[in-house]
Amino acid sequence: MAQELIEQDPVLDVNEAKAIIRDGFSLWYQLWSDSNQLTGLILHENDNINADSHVDYITEAFLRQKLAMGGELTANSVRAMLTPTVFAGCVSTGFAAYNGVSRNLASLPIVSDLDHIAPHNIPRQANSSSDVGEHKAHLAAGNIHDLLPHTPILVDHDGISNDTIDAQLGLMVNFSEQMSLILERHGISGIQPIIFDSVDVTGKSGWEAKFELHRSAYEHRIPVVGAYDIGTRSQGFYFPYHIPNEPLLHGKINSRDVANLNVQQLNMLLLPKLVGPIPDVPTDYARQYF
């Protein structure tokens, strides 16, 4: 099995890898330019967006990181760099998602949030009291820019909306399909976009946005990684919508539920371990919740 995985992940010549990344960068930027009126996505202010500078920066950063440890630049590495990724919700678990993914040089981010930083947000991410009042999506884009200074970072300041989410995910699918054709010419299998769902679940509007995100991801067959935290508890989920017959939200919640149930009821359906009563015995708590 290990040998099969090695054969499916060929080592690339550095110049070939640079050419693939450059093609991906240019395609992503062009598709966004052609569709930004529909997607509602704006480009984070950046005077340094440049394909050649990005390619040189990202390959050097990767090579220094990997080759110094005896690693190699493989097809999977390049595929990861060119995976379009939505970060829906930009604080707490959202911050953990975009910070980790960007530090692994994934270079096609979309950050989405509608809220502003409040004091209670500060302890859960690498921001300070001076950031209170800043827009969460704008702040996330700035943080990613500090890590990837030449990449186009797309921002949705209005959060998940049924007016734009289908166009946004359509952009990701369009790019992935065209990029997969480019990769196939190099003998590399295609890419799959992904969504990190950190949309707040403490209010009904958050649940309405979350449902729209998952409904569109389900229809576009894009997998979703979900991470939620309330108080001292956190819980993660994986929704593999790219697999045929995978139900929406694990089959636990539908549009009627979102319309008719309150927040606590919705959370109990999807997140019973996150919002249910805390066991009295510490060992039971550890056994059930971790």
Secondary structure as UniProt FT lines:
FT   HELIX           2..7
FT   HELIX           14..39
FT   STRAND          42..43
FT   TURN            47..48
FT   HELIX           51..66
FT   HELIX           67..69
FT   HELIX           75..81
FT   STRAND          84..88
FT   HELIX           93..103
FT   TURN            104..105
FT   STRAND          108..112
FT   HELIX           119..124
FT   TURN            125..126
FT   HELIX           129..131
FT   TURN            132..133
FT   HELIX           136..147
FT   TURN            149..150
FT   STRAND          154..156
FT   TURN            157..158
FT   TURN            162..164
FT   HELIX           165..185
FT   TURN            186..187
FT   STRAND          194..197
FT   HELIX           204..220
FT   STRAND          224..230
FT   TURN            231..232
FT   STRAND          233..239
FT   TURN            241..242
FT   TURN            244..245
FT   HELIX           248..251
FT   HELIX           255..260
FT   HELIX           263..270
FT   HELIX           272..275
FT   HELIX           282..289
//
